[in-house]
Structure formats: structure tokens, C-alpha cells
């Protein structure tokens, strides 16, 4: 209902007699994935974008997505999953695809500031593959972290204002009344989360005969439950710097548990946290140094502690410090190499917590263009030092026409089933696909 009201409020802009521009563009992407000789994915995705300028210093953008998959290994079967707000709905949705208004926002320049009002993505930070500060917009994990972030982010209805302070300093303000959070893969689909790092496990020597997963206790008041953020950006002596603050609900629900005899009840609930962080980057010849760090006032982690008859158990609370240091190298023509070191440290740790106090992950990205940039080879890797599990991705892309790319790719997981990557060690896949823009 609120979405309909917003569309009705903005519709007169598209009917303005002072039309300065009206542009359409589209892309069609089709991708097929095979897992152990079985078809995991056979998906077509049509994305339509409309840009319209009803007046000077105003631009309206609408992006619609139509996706269809002959298989049902990835999509949720629910027409409106619990993680979405009433505002953030698809026109139609099911196990084989969806039709949705992906983004819809108005860009305006008012009072010396740049305003973006509507459904949109916001990206903080510069890390690749994993996230430290890029937590403003939630994500769909229906394909784990294999989908491009631009496609897997879930755009939110928000107010986004950039205020130039001077030539080198900008202030960004965010107000997000949309109570939409991460979407996890549905039980029974290809990338259902099973690792004990994220899924409650019965205590040792306890016979659990049934597990009751209750509906999530989700924030639903558009004002009281809003997220708010502020970011200061600056350029100082060759350094791009930001300082970030975000008061928000964590996008993963906290899985509180209650044990009653042989019955385990799981009660998901979203909890708030303060995030304070910074980013810095600078180039030194062929090298670029990047870093970002964030402190969370509240993080929640599964615990082995579970006693009969007590509620809100199975979870431990801790402050958390996360960071990444990355180095990019472009010393050879048409070649890009990036390495990153991620780490997460719990300041209030005890041995009952399922994860380690100090988690570290190394990542690699290497990309090279050939034949006048008509061929691109890319390799990406992520390695968890403690769990010793890993994910490797390979992709070879050919630009057949200026608006047509075709590719072959492979995703491979290694490790035991308790690791974040190792839980999918039986989910290796090969892919072929194309994307045509028009």
C-alpha cells in the first residue's frame, strides 16, 4: 500500500509537460549451471531501465526485473518471504522466478545538496568478495555469495542525501524506513545454510526429536524501526578517506533457542547495533593500498550453551571489530591483481561460542584481458585460515559483439561440512551464459 502511494505521488512528474529526456535500455542475461551432471540453474533474466527528466535538475529512474528459471533449486517458493517489508514486494514471485520493481528513485538537486529518494542500493566500503562496511543494503543468499553483488543486493526504500561541504569534503545522510533484511536460501534449495557456524545444533548427548522454527520476530514500524547513517568523505594528500556511522538492525536474524525435553524451539529475532568505521585508499605507482575497518557495538553468535527450560539461549553477545587490508597491482598491461586480508575479532569471547574468537580470510582476484580486450580471464579465491576451507571461481568471457558477452565459468568449494565454504563441497558447478544489451 505504501509503495502504491509513493508511485502515485511520483507519477505526475512523468506527466510533466517540460520533458527534457525519456530513455529506455535493457539487458537480457541467460545462464545455465550444471552440478554433478544435473541441471541446477537454467535462468533467463530481463532487466529494463527507464530514465526520465521531467524538469531541470530532476531525473526519475525505474528498473524492473523479470526472471524465470526452469529449475526450482535456487528461488524461494514463498510469494513474500519473511525478510521483506510490506513496502518491498514483488509483483509476482515463486520457485521459478519473479517480476519485480528492482529500483525506483528520483534524483534531484535542491538547496545545494544532491537527493536520491526512493528504492535504491547504497554501497559503503571498497572490499571485494566479503563485506566489512558494505552493510547498508541487505543481500539475497539464494546463490550463497556466487551472484554479483549488484544483482544480489536487495534495494531499499530510503532517503539518501549528499551534501558537498567544499571541493574535497562531502557529507552523506541516510534515512531508511524499509525494514527488509537478508534473504537466506530456503530449506531444501541448493545453497541452504547448514554449517554449525550459522545453524543451531542440538547439544552433545541430547536427543532432539523435533525442532520448531517459529516465525521471525521482525521490526515492522516504518519510523521507530528505521535505520539511519552518516558518512563523511574527504580527499587529503592523495588519500580517499571516509568516516562512517550506521545505527541499524543487523541483517541476519538472531536464532534464540529454547529446550523443552526433546523439543527444540528456535525463535528468530532481529537486533540493533551501532557501526562505526572508516576507509582509506591511495595509489603508489602501480599499486593501490585499500583498508577499511568497523566496530560493532552488538554482534550475535551461536553458542553450545543450552539448558532445559530456559528461553533466549543458544546465542552469545559480543562487541566485534572487523577490518580488511587490500593491495591492488596493475604493473602489466591489461592485467589486474588484488589480494586482501579480512579479519574479525570478538572482544567478549568465551569458549561456548561456535565460531573462533579471531577469524581470518585471504582473498585473491586476478584478471587479464586479451586480443584487444575481446577476451577476459578471471580467477577469484577465498581461503578461511582457521577452517581451512575455500572457494575458487574461474570465468572466461568473450565480447562477441559490442553489446553481447558470452562466458564459461566454474565454482569449486573445498573443506569439511562445518566450514562456511566447505558446507557446499558437493555443490561444485560449471556454467555457461550470455548477456545482450539493447
C-alpha positions in Angstrom: 0.0 0.0 0.0 2.8 2.4 0.9 4.6 1.5 -2.3 1.5 2.3 -4.3 1.1 5.7 -2.6 4.7 6.6 -3.4 4.3 5.6 -7.0 1.2 7.7 -7.2 3.0 10.7 -5.7 5.8 10.5 -8.2 3.7 9.7 -11.3 2.8 13.3 -12.0 6.5 14.0 -12.6 6.4 11.6 -15.5 3.4 13.5 -17.0 5.1 16.9 -16.7 4.9 18.9 -20.0 8.5 20.0 -19.5 10.0 16.8 -20.7 13.8 17.0 -21.3 14.6 13.3 -21.8 13.0 9.9 -21.9 15.4 7.0 -22.4 15.0 3.2 -22.3 17.6 0.5 -22.1 17.5 -3.2 -21.4 19.7 -6.3 -21.0 18.9 -10.0 -21.4 21.0 -12.5 -19.5 20.8 -16.2 -19.7 22.9 -18.6 -17.6 22.9 -22.4 -17.2 24.6 -24.1 -14.3 25.4 -27.9 -14.0 26.1 -29.5 -10.7 27.3 -33.1 -10.7 25.8 -33.6 -14.2 22.4 -32.3 -13.0 20.9 -29.0 -14.1 21.0 -26.6 -11.1 20.1 -23.4 -12.9 18.5 -22.5 -16.3 17.7 -18.9 -15.8 16.7 -16.0 -18.1 16.7 -12.5 -16.7 15.4 -9.5 -18.5 16.2 -6.1 -16.9 14.5 -2.9 -18.2 15.6 0.6 -17.2 13.7 3.8 -17.8 15.2 7.3 -17.3 13.1 10.4 -17.5 13.8 14.1 -16.8 10.6 15.9 -16.0 12.4 19.2 -15.3 15.9 20.6 -15.0 17.9 19.1 -12.1 15.3 16.2 -11.8 15.7 12.7 -13.1 13.4 9.7 -12.5 14.8 6.2 -12.8 12.9 2.9 -12.8 14.5 -0.6 -13.1 12.3 -3.6 -13.5 13.4 -7.3 -13.4 11.8 -10.3 -14.9 13.5 -13.6 -14.0 12.5 -17.1 -14.9 14.3 -20.4 -14.1 13.1 -23.8 -15.4 14.6 -25.4 -12.3 13.5 -24.7 -8.7 16.8 -25.2 -6.9 17.5 -21.5 -6.1 14.4 -19.4 -5.7 12.2 -19.3 -2.6 8.8 -20.8 -3.0 7.2 -18.1 -0.9 5.4 -15.2 -2.7 6.5 -12.8 0.1 9.5 -14.2 2.2 9.5 -13.1 5.9 12.7 -11.0 5.5 10.9 -8.4 3.2 8.9 -5.4 4.5 5.4 -4.8 3.2 6.9 -2.0 1.1 9.4 -4.2 -0.6 7.3 -6.6 -2.6 7.5 -8.3 -6.0 4.6 -8.1 -8.4 4.7 -11.9 -8.6 7.2 -14.4 -7.2 7.6 -18.2 -6.8 10.0 -21.1 -7.0 10.7 -20.4 -10.7 11.3 -16.7 -10.7 9.9 -13.3 -10.1 8.7 -10.0 -11.6 9.7 -7.0 -9.5 10.4 -3.3 -9.4 14.1 -3.5 -8.8 14.8 0.2 -8.2 12.7 3.3 -8.4 14.1 6.7 -7.4 14.1 10.4 -8.0 17.4 12.3 -8.3 17.2 16.0 -7.6 19.5 18.9 -6.8 17.9 21.1 -4.1 19.3 23.6 -1.6 22.9 22.9 -2.7 22.6 19.1 -2.0 22.1 16.0 -4.1 19.0 14.0 -3.2 18.1 10.4 -4.2 14.6 9.5 -2.9 13.1 6.0 -3.5 14.1 2.4 -3.8 17.9 2.1 -4.4 21.2 0.5 -3.5 23.8 2.2 -1.3 27.4 0.8 -1.3 29.9 1.6 1.5 33.5 0.4 1.6 35.8 -0.9 -1.1 36.3 -4.6 -0.2 35.8 -7.3 -2.9 34.1 -10.6 -2.2 33.4 -10.1 1.5 32.0 -7.2 3.4 33.1 -5.0 6.3 31.2 -1.7 5.9 29.0 -2.6 2.9 26.0 -3.4 5.2 23.6 -0.6 4.3 21.7 -2.7 1.7 20.8 -6.3 2.6 21.6 -9.2 0.3 20.0 -12.3 -1.1 22.0 -15.5 -0.4 19.9 -17.8 -2.7 23.1 -18.5 -4.6 25.3 -18.0 -1.4 27.8 -15.3 -2.4 28.2 -16.5 -6.0 25.9 -13.9 -7.6 27.3 -10.5 -8.4 26.7 -8.1 -5.5 24.9 -5.7 -7.9 22.3 -8.4 -8.6 22.2 -10.0 -5.1 21.7 -6.8 -3.1 18.2 -6.1 -2.1 17.4 -2.4 -2.8 15.6 -0.4 -0.1 13.2 2.5 0.1 15.2 5.3 1.6 16.2 9.0 1.6 19.8 9.5 0.5 21.3 13.0 0.6 24.9 14.1 -0.4 25.9 17.5 0.9 29.1 19.0 -0.6 30.9 20.8 2.2 33.7 22.1 -0.1 35.8 20.8 -3.0 37.3 17.9 -1.0 34.6 17.1 1.6 31.1 15.6 1.3 28.6 14.5 3.9 26.1 11.7 3.1 22.9 11.3 5.2 20.7 8.1 5.1 17.2 7.5 6.5 15.9 4.0 5.8 12.3 3.3 6.9 12.3 0.0 4.9 12.5 -3.0 7.3 13.9 -5.5 4.8 16.8 -7.8 5.7 19.0 -10.6 4.3 17.2 -13.3 2.4 18.7 -16.8 3.1 18.4 -19.8 0.8 15.2 -21.7 1.6 15.4 -25.1 3.2 15.8 -27.8 0.6 17.3 -25.5 -2.1 20.9 -25.8 -3.4 22.6 -23.3 -1.0 20.7 -23.9 2.2 23.0 -22.9 5.1 23.9 -25.9 7.2 27.2 -25.0 8.8 27.0 -25.0 12.7 28.6 -21.5 12.5 25.1 -20.3 11.3 22.7 -23.1 12.0 21.7 -24.2 15.6 22.9 -27.6 16.6 21.5 -29.9 19.4 23.7 -30.1 22.5 26.0 -33.1 22.8 24.3 -36.2 24.4 20.9 -34.6 23.9 18.3 -36.5 21.8 16.2 -33.9 19.9 13.1 -35.5 18.3 11.6 -32.3 16.9 12.6 -28.8 16.0 10.1 -26.0 15.9 11.1 -22.9 13.9 8.9 -20.0 14.8 8.1 -17.1 12.6 10.7 -14.3 12.8 10.1 -11.5 15.3 10.6 -8.7 12.8 10.6 -4.9 13.1 7.6 -3.5 11.3 7.2 0.2 12.3 8.4 2.4 9.5 9.6 5.2 11.7 10.5 3.6 15.1 12.4 0.8 13.4 14.2 3.0 10.8 17.9 2.7 10.1 20.0 5.9 10.0 23.5 6.5 8.7 26.0 9.3 8.1 29.3 9.2 6.1 31.9 11.9 5.7 34.1 11.6 2.6 37.3 13.6 2.0 40.4 13.7 -0.2 43.6 14.5 1.8 47.1 14.5 0.3 46.3 11.7 -2.2 44.2 9.7 0.2 40.5 9.0 -0.3 39.1 8.8 3.2 35.7 8.2 4.8 34.3 8.0 8.3 31.1 6.0 8.7 28.3 5.6 11.3 25.3 3.4 10.9 22.6 2.6 13.5 20.7 -0.3 12.2 19.2 -3.7 12.7 21.7 -6.5 11.9 20.5 -8.2 8.6 20.9 -11.7 10.0 18.2 -12.7 12.4 19.5 -13.9 15.9 18.4 -17.5 16.4 17.5 -17.7 20.0 16.6 -21.2 21.3 14.6 -22.9 24.0 15.0 -26.6 25.0 12.0 -28.4 26.5 12.7 -32.1 26.9 13.3 -33.4 23.4 11.7 -30.4 21.8 14.0 -27.6 20.5 12.2 -24.3 19.7 14.1 -21.7 17.6 12.9 -18.1 17.9 14.5 -15.8 15.3 14.6 -12.1 16.2 16.4 -9.1 14.7 18.6 -7.0 16.9 20.1 -3.5 16.6 23.7 -2.4 16.6 25.9 0.7 16.2 28.6 0.5 13.5 31.5 3.0 13.5 34.1 2.6 10.8 36.5 4.2 8.3 38.0 3.6 4.9 41.3 4.8 3.3 42.9 4.3 -0.1 45.8 5.7 -2.0 47.8 4.8 -5.2 51.6 4.4 -5.3 52.7 3.9 -8.8 51.4 0.5 -10.0 50.0 -0.3 -6.5 46.8 0.8 -4.7 46.5 0.3 -1.0 43.0 -0.1 0.5 41.8 -0.5 4.0 38.6 -0.4 5.9 37.6 -1.2 9.5 34.4 -1.3 11.5 33.4 -1.7 15.2 30.1 -3.2 16.0 28.6 -2.5 19.4 26.5 -5.7 19.2 27.1 -8.9 17.3 25.4 -12.2 18.0 26.8 -15.7 17.6 25.6 -19.3 18.1 26.6 -20.9 21.3 26.9 -24.5 22.6 25.3 -23.5 25.9 21.7 -24.7 26.1 19.8 -25.7 29.3 16.4 -27.2 29.5 13.5 -24.8 30.4 15.4 -21.5 29.8 14.4 -19.1 27.0 16.6 -16.9 24.7 19.5 -19.3 24.9 22.0 -20.7 22.3 23.3 -17.2 21.5 26.2 -15.1 22.9 26.5 -11.4 22.5 29.8 -9.6 21.9 31.3 -6.4 20.5 33.1 -7.1 17.2 36.0 -5.5 15.3 36.3 -6.3 11.6 38.8 -5.0 9.0 40.3 -5.6 5.6 43.6 -4.6 4.1 43.9 -4.9 0.3 46.7 -4.3 -2.3 45.9 -3.9 -6.0 48.6 -4.2 -8.7 48.4 -3.1 -12.3 52.0 -3.4 -13.3 51.3 -5.2 -16.6 49.2 -4.0 -19.4 45.7 -5.4 -19.3 46.4 -7.1 -16.0 44.8 -6.6 -12.6 45.8 -8.5 -9.4 44.3 -7.9 -5.9 45.0 -9.6 -2.6 43.0 -9.0 0.6 43.3 -10.0 4.3 40.0 -9.9 6.2 39.8 -10.4 9.9 37.1 -10.4 12.5 37.7 -10.3 16.3 35.2 -10.8 19.1 36.0 -8.6 22.1 33.8 -10.5 24.6 34.5 -14.1 23.8 34.0 -17.4 25.6 34.7 -21.0 24.6 30.9 -21.8 24.2 30.7 -19.7 21.0 30.6 -21.8 17.9 32.9 -19.6 15.9 36.5 -18.7 16.7 37.4 -15.5 18.5 39.6 -14.4 15.7 38.6 -15.3 12.1 40.8 -14.6 9.1 40.2 -14.9 5.4 42.6 -14.3 2.5 41.2 -13.5 -1.0 42.8 -13.3 -4.5 41.5 -11.7 -7.6 43.5 -11.9 -10.9 42.1 -10.7 -14.2 43.7 -10.3 -17.6 42.3 -9.0 -21.0 43.5 -10.5 -24.3 43.0 -9.8 -28.0 42.2 -6.1 -27.8 40.0 -6.7 -24.7 37.7 -9.1 -26.5 38.7 -11.9 -24.1 38.8 -11.7 -20.3 40.1 -14.4 -18.0 39.4 -14.1 -14.3 40.2 -16.2 -11.2 38.9 -15.5 -7.7 39.7 -17.3 -4.5 38.7 -17.1 -0.8 40.5 -19.1 1.9 39.5 -19.3 5.5 42.7 -19.7 7.6 41.1 -21.4 10.6 38.6 -23.6 8.9 41.0 -24.2 6.0 38.1 -24.3 3.6 38.0 -22.3 0.4 36.1 -21.2 -2.6 37.6 -20.8 -6.1 35.9 -19.3 -9.1 37.0 -19.2 -12.7 35.5 -17.3 -15.6 36.4 -16.8 -19.3 34.4 -14.1 -21.1 34.4 -13.2 -24.8 32.9 -10.0 -26.2 31.4 -11.3 -29.3 29.8 -8.0 -30.2 30.0 -4.6 -28.6 26.7 -5.4 -26.8 27.0 -9.2 -26.5 29.2 -11.1 -24.0 29.3 -14.9 -23.7 31.1 -16.9 -21.0 32.1 -20.2 -19.4 32.8 -20.4 -15.7 33.3 -22.8 -12.8 32.7 -22.6 -9.0 34.5 -25.0 -6.7 34.2 -25.4 -2.9 36.7 -27.2 -0.7 36.7 -28.2 3.0 34.5 -30.1 5.5 30.8 -29.5 6.0 31.3 -27.4 9.2 33.0 -24.6 7.3 31.4 -21.6 5.6 32.6 -22.8 2.2 33.1 -26.5 2.9 29.4 -27.0 3.6 28.9 -26.7 -0.2 31.8 -29.1 -1.1 29.2 -31.2 -3.0 27.9 -28.1 -4.9 30.7 -27.6 -7.4 29.2 -26.3 -10.7 30.1 -25.3 -14.2 28.3 -22.5 -16.0 27.7 -21.1 -19.5 25.9 -17.9 -20.3 25.5 -14.7 -22.3 24.4 -11.2 -21.8 22.9 -9.0 -24.5 22.4 -5.3 -24.0 19.9 -3.3 -26.2 
